[in-house]
Amino acid sequence: MYRTAIEELNNWKNKNIKKPLVIRGARQVGKTWLMKEFGKTAYVKTVYINFDNNQRMKELFSSDFNTERIISGLELYDGDKIDPSNTLLVFDEVQEVPQALTSLKYFNEDAPQYQIICAGSLLGIALHSDTSFPVGKVEFLDMYPLSLKEFFTAMGKERFVKLLQKDDFDMITVFKSEYIDLLKKYYYVGGMPEAVAYFADNGNFKEVREIQKRILSAYEQDFSKHAPIDIVPRIRMLWNNIPSQLTRENKKFIYGAIKEGARAKDYEVAMQWLTDCGLVHKVSRVSSSNLPLKAYEDLKAFKLFLLDVGLLSCMVNLNQKVILDGNNMFKEFKGALTEQYVLQQLKTIKELGIYYWTNERGSAEIDFVIDNGKEVIPLEVKAETNLKAKSLKVYFEKFKPKNAVRVSMADYKKEEWLLNLPLYAVERINNI
């Protein structure tokens, strides 16, 4: 299975000076596979260490941070000499041994010749605990479920990806029915690697749903196993409440919708836990269109999204026929599913600040406003071909942005002040 993150890993490998690399991402998004595949294709040898329930590694890293001693221990563990010029060291589930995380600082300072990549399903939690994390001594790579582009490739549709990358929308429009069909399948299957791999081989929607249920069950088990016991019920309530919150016309997250009388302070720790795990994405409101948008962030008003559109459709038990064939009763949730999909694609674009905007009265809302470092782009999301853009016009008249974008099932069209982009081409927003 092709993952674009391989290209980023190759760029890291080719640097003259590089720091240990930390891959961040939720459980089961493919971090372990990626590290092993990279080692297999780019190095002569890979030394893979899984720190989960690994007492020897806990003891090896608990003594001191002498890198020569640690390397000697790893050689004894692996049974072979480690040549730093052609060997990749992979530390998996590294959050289980906090000292191993700390050791990255000493490898960076004292033994930079060793090439180290590490990851962990709950690494975000470790970064906010009492772990002595090597700030400034490591590089980061964020990993997400497969994007639509990667899904196309997994389905054997590489030529459709190449066509999108050319931005040849005259030709793209000719084949729009195939793009839309694949997009709808992605709404159901999502981007979790196990689900995508099975669907690519078998095309079985029912078994895909069973895989997604197992993934969601594993997440629920993580709540009980790793979170502080006093906040586990709140994590579960918040997590299971996200689909209904996204269905609301105003998708601003309301604590009172979780439980009557619920307040922000009751759920702040639970939300931080889910965010640190990479299971939810928090998109804050901004009150301005000036750069940088981060300076105008309203921390009290935000929308919450899940990590994957397929898991969202699974949580609400959405049947594939409803997504593929359409249904009048599906109209309200279709907007939530589409917005989840768009956010998921935007998250894969590097160095993109993602927010949303409402005016002070709340009578106009832009689904997303994005900051690419050079300009602020308002982005309106439409689930079908309805191209009314009242809020977008309000925003345009108020802020006069250089570019404004609307994504929908309609064809590509460039108007005087507005770019209409097909939903299946949303990933091209930073290139057009």
C-alpha positions in Angstrom: 0.0 0.0 0.0 1.4 3.4 -1.0 1.6 6.1 1.6 2.8 9.6 0.7 4.7 9.7 4.0 7.3 7.4 2.5 8.5 10.4 0.4 8.9 12.5 3.6 10.9 9.7 5.2 13.2 9.6 2.1 13.7 13.4 2.4 14.6 12.9 6.0 17.1 10.2 5.2 18.8 12.3 2.5 19.5 15.2 4.9 23.1 15.8 5.7 22.2 16.7 9.2 19.1 15.1 10.7 17.6 14.6 14.2 15.8 11.5 15.4 12.3 11.4 13.8 9.1 11.0 15.9 6.0 9.9 14.0 2.8 11.1 15.7 -0.6 9.6 14.9 -3.6 7.7 16.3 -3.6 3.9 16.7 -3.9 1.8 13.6 -3.2 4.6 11.0 -0.2 2.6 9.8 2.8 3.9 11.7 4.4 0.5 12.3 3.9 -0.6 8.7 5.4 2.7 7.4 8.5 2.4 9.6 9.1 -1.2 8.6 8.4 -0.6 5.0 10.8 2.4 4.9 13.5 0.3 6.6 13.0 -2.5 4.1 13.2 -0.3 1.0 15.7 2.4 2.0 18.3 0.6 4.3 20.4 -2.5 4.3 19.2 -3.4 7.8 16.5 -2.5 10.2 16.6 -3.0 13.9 13.0 -3.0 15.1 12.3 -2.7 18.9 8.8 -2.8 20.3 8.8 -1.3 23.8 5.4 -2.7 24.7 5.8 -5.2 27.6 9.6 -5.3 26.9 11.3 -5.6 30.2 14.8 -5.9 28.7 14.4 -2.6 26.9 13.1 -1.0 30.1 16.2 -2.1 31.9 18.5 -1.1 29.1 17.3 2.5 29.1 16.8 2.9 32.8 20.5 2.9 33.8 21.9 6.0 32.1 21.9 7.7 28.7 25.4 6.6 27.5 24.7 6.1 23.8 27.6 3.6 23.4 26.2 1.4 26.1 22.7 1.6 24.7 23.9 0.7 21.2 25.9 -2.3 22.7 22.7 -3.5 24.4 20.7 -3.1 21.1 23.3 -5.2 19.3 23.1 -7.9 21.9 19.3 -7.8 21.7 19.3 -7.9 17.9 22.2 -10.4 17.6 24.1 -8.4 15.0 26.5 -5.4 14.7 24.8 -2.1 14.1 26.4 -0.1 11.2 25.0 3.5 11.6 25.6 4.2 7.9 23.2 1.6 6.6 21.0 0.7 9.5 17.6 2.1 10.6 16.8 1.9 14.3 13.0 1.7 14.9 11.6 2.3 18.3 7.9 1.4 18.4 5.4 2.0 21.2 8.2 4.2 22.6 5.9 5.9 25.1 5.9 2.7 27.2 9.6 3.4 28.1 9.8 7.2 28.8 13.6 7.0 29.2 13.8 5.8 25.6 12.2 9.1 24.5 14.6 11.0 26.7 17.5 9.2 25.1 16.8 10.8 21.8 18.3 14.0 23.1 21.6 12.2 23.8 21.6 10.4 20.4 21.1 13.8 18.7 23.9 15.4 20.7 26.4 12.6 21.2 25.8 10.1 18.4 24.0 11.8 15.5 25.3 9.2 13.1 22.6 6.8 14.2 19.4 7.0 12.2 16.4 6.6 14.5 12.7 6.7 13.9 10.2 6.2 16.7 6.4 6.1 17.1 3.7 5.2 19.6 0.0 4.9 19.6 -0.3 7.1 22.7 2.7 9.2 22.1 0.7 12.5 22.4 -0.2 11.5 25.9 3.5 11.0 26.8 4.4 14.4 25.4 2.0 16.0 27.9 3.0 13.9 30.9 6.0 14.2 33.2 8.3 12.6 30.5 11.5 14.5 30.0 10.9 15.0 26.3 13.9 16.1 24.1 12.4 19.4 23.0 14.3 20.8 20.0 16.3 17.6 19.6 13.9 15.6 17.4 11.9 16.1 14.2 8.2 15.3 13.8 6.1 13.7 11.1 2.3 13.6 11.6 0.5 10.6 10.2 -3.2 10.3 9.4 -5.6 7.8 7.8 -5.2 7.4 4.0 -6.3 10.5 2.1 -8.6 10.3 -0.9 -5.6 10.4 -3.1 -4.0 7.4 -1.3 -7.4 5.6 -1.4 -7.5 6.0 -5.2 -4.0 4.5 -5.5 -4.9 1.6 -3.2 -7.9 1.0 -5.5 -5.7 0.8 -8.5 -6.7 4.2 -9.8 -3.3 5.9 -10.0 -4.1 7.4 -13.3 -7.0 9.4 -11.7 -4.6 10.8 -9.2 -2.1 11.8 -11.9 -4.9 13.5 -13.8 -5.9 15.5 -10.7 -2.3 16.5 -10.1 -2.2 18.0 -13.6 -5.3 20.2 -12.7 -6.7 19.3 -16.2 -10.3 19.9 -15.2 -11.7 19.6 -18.7 -10.5 16.0 -18.8 -11.4 15.4 -15.1 -15.0 16.5 -15.8 -15.3 13.8 -18.5 -14.6 11.2 -15.9 -16.4 12.8 -13.0 -18.8 9.9 -12.5 -15.9 7.6 -11.6 -14.4 10.2 -9.3 -17.7 10.7 -7.5 -18.3 6.9 -7.2 -14.8 6.5 -5.6 -15.5 9.5 -3.3 -18.7 7.9 -2.1 -17.0 4.6 -1.4 -14.3 6.6 0.6 -17.1 8.1 2.7 -18.0 4.6 3.8 -14.6 2.9 3.9 -12.6 5.8 5.1 -8.8 5.8 5.3 -7.9 3.3 8.1 -5.3 1.1 6.4 -6.8 -2.3 7.4 -10.2 -1.3 6.1 -8.8 0.1 2.8 -6.6 -2.9 2.2 -9.5 -5.3 2.7 -11.9 -3.3 0.5 -9.3 -3.0 -2.3 -8.9 -6.8 -2.3 -12.5 -7.9 -1.8 -14.9 -5.0 -2.2 -16.9 -6.3 0.7 -18.7 -3.4 2.5 -20.0 -5.6 5.3 -16.6 -6.9 6.3 -15.2 -3.3 6.1 -17.8 -2.3 8.7 -16.7 -5.2 11.0 -13.1 -4.0 10.7 -14.2 -0.5 11.6 -16.1 -1.8 14.6 -13.0 -3.6 15.9 -11.0 -0.4 15.5 -13.6 1.6 17.5 -13.7 -1.1 20.1 -9.9 -1.0 20.5 -10.1 2.8 21.0 -12.7 2.2 23.7 -10.4 -0.3 25.4 -7.6 2.3 25.3 -9.8 4.7 27.2 -10.1 2.2 30.1 -6.5 1.0 29.9 -4.6 4.2 29.6 -6.7 7.2 30.7 -7.1 8.2 34.4 -9.9 6.2 35.7 -11.9 9.2 36.9 -12.2 10.7 33.4 -12.9 7.5 31.4 -16.8 8.0 31.6 -16.4 11.6 30.3 -14.1 10.5 27.5 -16.7 7.9 26.4 -19.6 10.4 26.6 -17.7 13.1 24.7 -16.4 10.6 22.1 -19.9 9.1 21.4 -21.5 12.6 21.3 -19.4 13.9 18.4 -21.6 12.5 15.5 -24.7 14.2 16.9 -22.9 17.5 17.4 -21.7 17.4 13.8 -25.3 16.9 12.6 -26.5 20.2 14.1 -26.8 23.1 11.7 -24.5 25.2 13.8 -21.7 22.7 14.4 -20.1 24.6 17.3 -19.5 22.1 20.0 -21.9 22.5 22.9 -21.0 20.9 26.2 -24.6 20.9 27.4 -25.5 18.6 24.5 -23.3 15.8 26.1 -25.2 15.9 29.3 -27.7 18.3 30.8 -25.8 20.9 32.9 -22.4 19.8 31.6 -19.7 22.6 31.6 -16.4 23.1 29.8 -14.3 22.5 33.0 -16.0 19.0 33.4 -14.7 17.8 30.0 -11.5 19.7 29.3 -9.2 16.9 30.5 -11.2 14.3 28.5 -11.0 16.4 25.4 -7.3 17.0 25.8 -6.8 13.2 26.1 -8.7 12.5 22.9 -6.8 15.3 21.1 -3.4 14.0 22.3 -4.3 10.5 21.1 -5.0 11.9 17.6 -8.6 10.6 17.8 -10.3 14.0 17.4 -9.4 17.2 15.6 -10.4 20.5 17.2 -11.2 23.4 14.8 -11.5 26.8 16.5 -13.4 29.8 15.5 -11.7 33.0 14.4 -13.1 36.5 14.4 -10.9 38.0 11.7 -9.4 37.3 8.3 -6.0 38.8 9.1 -2.7 36.9 9.1 -1.9 34.9 11.2 -5.3 33.4 12.0 -3.8 31.9 15.1 -3.7 35.3 16.7 -7.5 35.6 16.3 -8.4 32.2 17.6 -11.5 32.0 19.9 -10.6 29.1 22.2 -14.1 28.9 23.7 -15.8 28.3 20.3 -14.8 25.2 18.3 -16.0 22.3 16.2 -14.9 18.7 16.9 -14.2 16.1 14.2 -13.2 12.5 14.3 -9.9 11.3 12.7 -11.7 9.3 9.9 -14.8 9.7 7.8 -15.3 5.9 7.6 -15.2 5.6 11.4 -17.8 8.4 11.6 -20.2 6.6 9.2 -19.6 3.4 11.3 -20.4 5.1 14.6 -23.9 6.0 13.2 -24.3 2.7 11.5 -24.8 4.2 8.1 -25.6 1.7 5.3 -23.5 1.8 2.2 -26.6 2.0 0.0 -27.7 5.2 1.6 -24.3 6.7 0.8 -23.9 5.3 -2.7 -27.5 5.7 -3.9 -28.7 8.7 -1.9 -31.7 9.0 0.3 -34.0 11.9 1.2 -33.7 11.0 4.9 -29.9 11.2 4.7 -29.8 14.9 3.8 -28.9 16.3 7.2 -26.1 13.9 8.1 -24.7 14.1 4.6 -23.5 17.7 5.4 -21.7 16.4 8.5 -20.1 13.5 6.6 -18.9 15.9 3.8 -17.4 18.4 6.3 -15.6 15.6 8.1 -14.2 14.4 4.8 -13.0 17.9 3.8 -11.3 18.5 7.2 -9.6 15.1 6.9 -8.1 16.0 3.5 -7.0 19.5 4.7 -5.2 17.9 7.7 -2.9 16.1 5.3 -1.6 19.4 3.8 1.6 20.5 5.5 1.7 23.8 7.5 -1.9 24.7 7.0 -3.8 26.4 9.8 -7.4 25.3 9.8 -10.2 27.3 11.5 -13.8 28.4 10.9 -15.5 31.8 10.9 -18.8 33.2 12.0 -19.9 36.8 12.2 -20.7 38.3 15.7 -24.4 37.7 15.3 -23.9 34.1 14.1 -26.0 34.7 11.0 -23.1 33.9 8.6 -20.7 31.0 8.9 -17.8 29.8 6.8 -17.1 26.1 7.3 -13.3 26.5 7.1 -10.9 29.3 6.7 -7.4 28.2 6.1 -4.1 30.0 6.6 -1.3 28.8 4.3 1.2 31.4 5.6 0.7 33.7 2.6 -3.1 34.3 2.6 -6.3 33.4 4.2 -8.7 31.4 2.1 -12.4 31.0 3.0 -13.8 27.5 2.1 -17.4 26.7 1.9 -18.5 23.0 1.9 -21.6 21.8 0.0 -22.6 18.1 0.1 -24.4 18.2 -3.3 -24.6 20.7 -6.2 -26.6 23.4 -4.4 -24.3 26.4 -5.0 -26.0 29.1 -2.9 -23.3 30.9 -1.0 -24.9 33.5 1.2 -22.4 33.3 4.0 -19.4 33.2 1.6 -20.7 36.4 0.0 -21.0 38.1 3.4 -17.4 37.1 4.2 -16.2 38.3 0.8 -17.8 41.7 1.1 -16.5 42.1 4.6 -12.9 41.0 4.1 -12.2 41.0 0.3 -10.0 37.9 0.2 -7.8 37.3 -2.8 -9.3 33.8 -3.3 -12.5 32.2 -2.1 -13.3 28.5 -2.6 -16.5 26.5 -2.6 -16.3 22.7 -2.8 -19.3 20.6 -3.9 -20.3 17.8 -6.3 -20.5 20.4 -9.1 -17.9 20.7 -11.7 -14.8 23.0 -11.6 -15.6 26.6 -12.5 -13.7 29.8 -12.0 -15.9 32.8 -11.4 -14.9 36.5 -10.8 -14.3 36.1 -7.1 -15.0 32.5 -6.5 -13.4 29.1 -7.4 -15.8 26.2 -7.5 -13.8 23.0 -6.8 -15.2 19.4 -7.0 -15.1 17.7 -3.6 -12.9 14.9 -5.0 -10.3 17.6 -5.8 -10.2 19.4 -2.4 -6.6 18.3 -1.9 -5.6 20.6 -4.8 -6.7 23.7 -2.9 -3.1 24.6 -2.0 -1.9 24.2 -5.6 -4.5 26.2 -7.6 
